[in-house]
Amino acid sequence: MDCAQALEQLKDKIGDCQLCALAANRQHIVISRGAPAARIMLIGEGPGADEDKQGLPFVGRAGQLLDKILAAAELPNEDTYICNVVKCRPPNNRLPLPEEVAFCKPFLREQIKIVYPKIIVCLGALATQVLINEQARITRVRGQWHKKGAFWIMPTFHPAALLRDENKKRLVWQDMQQVRDKYRQLTLDDQSRR
């Protein structure tokens, strides 16, 4: 079974999930967008209003900014996969609660297992805490590579944080340049093994 089929099966498995209170007010379960077998996976916190309406992650203002960042860093759309820790919109765009994260974490783990990217970019504190360390502080760990198993993980600020504080743009740009360089290096390594 290929990645696209496996992700469709996961989508069917998630179905009309009612595991937590977030199900009560959602319009759509927001699973992902992007390439099923991508080398780069970007993981945010949870869907916002635009994402809930369209059923796709990162399509609002923060998503448009993310797309511009990815394009500027020359990270190809055909090799990126974008999702969130939780699949339903928290009310008023608040951070997902620990129990909401706990219910969605198995779905996220399965997404990672299926896509099996080489690089994971944690967009914001919550994704960083879920993937790297519960005690991690984004201001302390952003811009530093973390190796977990087969994955290179780069924490950086969430694009929504850049909309609130333009001073963070330079830092995110530095982080994404590191992601671009690692992506190029890993791509060359893959080609030399063939």
Steps between C-alpha positions, in 0.01 A plus 500: 500500500636844413502808725195660336291186557623465858411865571153443353458203733607719792246763393232228497616381842470853641156516336262718697715494814310580821780421747519849653292815544655666192267291282196693625570825316709403200395526138775269370766269632818650360744223409769631266609649172802425289695206366427161664864384475664836575850538636393804706208490743384822666289463813298782655274513804139483380268635233372857507172637363605496132638149534183377670292649216711352219608176665869566422784609731680831465274672247433821698736794550759290688484235228546755224806630683628143542461440125704815430771389743519154340520652151770750606700214656461307173333204672289333231125452549529152354726399790312654794215367714318729744284399797422593860525331839120515547263453210205714621489872571528601865245771593626856447828359366618417852780247547374141504458357849720207611210253475419620146864454402499153658204388287657629176858392568451145366368646173805728474736210575334299225535791254872520579536122463324501161665808347833414664663835423869564540439844655225609739447871566315573824303820452460645847527395862233229507639298207848539652381369836314209340790393278814597694436546870198596711712755687651659187472876467482615138708811578784279627495213248401666173764487234668190645492160331370206702556147371236246601534163336504555124363855526675836502272736697521879483286707737412853395236762573148448368418727203216655704764625747667686211173676423497626860874576530694582184829481693470120489508492118878519483534209746255283306682584178827380659328178611350438157838555334632221722206283393574578133868415544422172680242412232756559225764298684264205559381513138861485377572213740199308363613559141857388570369170645319413176 
